[in-house]
């Protein structure tokens, strides 16, 4: 029968890595926005990649 998309085996590691990347990116964005543009851009990229890993990881 059909399985649930959210309960696929093997996706726990990428979901955790995605959450960690989102947290690191958010912290970098909040801390470095007033100082350096490139680090805030890096934070936004980390949040984006982390979200994609969390959402579509498997």
C-alpha positions as CSV (number, residue, x, y, z in Angstrom):
1,X,0.0,0.0,0.0
2,X,1.0,3.6,-0.2
3,X,3.3,5.0,2.5
4,X,3.2,8.4,4.0
5,X,5.7,10.9,2.6
6,X,6.6,12.2,6.1
7,X,7.5,8.8,7.5
8,X,10.1,7.6,5.0
9,X,13.0,5.8,6.5
10,X,16.3,7.5,6.4
11,X,15.2,11.1,6.4
12,X,15.9,11.8,10.1
13,X,19.5,12.8,9.5
14,X,18.8,15.3,6.8
15,X,15.9,16.8,8.7
16,X,18.2,17.4,11.7
17,X,20.9,18.8,9.5
18,X,18.4,21.1,7.9
19,X,17.1,22.4,11.2
20,X,20.7,23.0,12.4
21,X,21.5,24.9,9.2
22,X,18.4,27.0,9.7
23,X,19.3,27.9,13.3
24,X,22.9,28.7,12.4
25,X,21.7,30.9,9.4
26,X,19.2,32.7,11.6
27,X,21.8,33.5,14.2
28,X,24.3,34.7,11.6
29,X,21.6,36.9,10.1
30,X,20.6,38.4,13.4
31,X,24.1,39.0,14.7
32,X,25.8,40.2,11.5
33,X,23.1,42.2,9.7
34,X,24.3,45.6,11.0
35,X,28.0,44.8,10.3
36,X,28.7,42.9,7.1
37,X,26.5,42.3,4.1
38,X,28.2,39.1,3.0
39,X,27.7,37.3,6.3
40,X,24.0,38.2,6.4
41,X,23.7,36.9,2.8
42,X,25.5,33.7,3.9
43,X,23.0,33.4,6.8
44,X,20.1,33.7,4.3
45,X,21.7,31.1,2.1
46,X,22.1,28.7,5.1
47,X,18.5,29.2,6.1
48,X,17.4,28.5,2.5
49,X,19.5,25.4,2.2
50,X,18.5,24.2,5.6
51,X,14.8,24.6,4.8
52,X,15.2,22.7,1.6
53,X,17.0,19.9,3.3
54,X,14.4,19.8,6.0
55,X,11.5,19.9,3.6
56,X,12.7,17.6,0.8
57,X,15.5,15.6,2.6
58,X,15.3,11.9,2.3
